[in-house]
Amino acid sequence: MSEPEITTISEKGQVIIPQKLRDMLGLTPETKLLVYGYGDTIIMKRLELPDVERELETLWDEIDKKSADKRKLTEDEILEEIQNYRKEK
């Protein structure tokens, strides 16, 4: 755990996260944070968003491999693949 830092809340309610902590945690502009209040404590946690584009590419690659015989997949087969992929995640 790092040494405590002091920051101030602006009139707009903004809080500056000290540079040392931003560097240590890899926080960059546009990083999304979840903010929780617990008693007199505020907890901020990075919001990890899935890479939907990469997941879709992987899904389509898997579908392409299964349809290598060049037959057209039915809608039910595509839905089944999507459900299987979601279960794996």
Steps between C-alpha positions, in 0.01 A plus 500: 500500500629848415542797729189716540469811285290813562264645241221758501146496363423787260182708502369269227569192714802397296787315665854489362663160534868565572737431208693236694181295550385553139835371376504209742145393404528579129217754510481714188255765379162345422557209741162409647476448876229346714447709814366350823424664831539295817465682831751783488701330224490550122620210289588540131558199278592490132206394287619212283300502179521198272652543155178427312659541158765236577237266648287530186800434275580187701139388480485550123832315458357204690184506290709518180706198609187296565354598166816411306298259287344818351148407592287782634446496876145508623383771737468236774864393450618860524296559816638178648857615431429835665358327808798261520741791474321689779509193724877476454543860613 
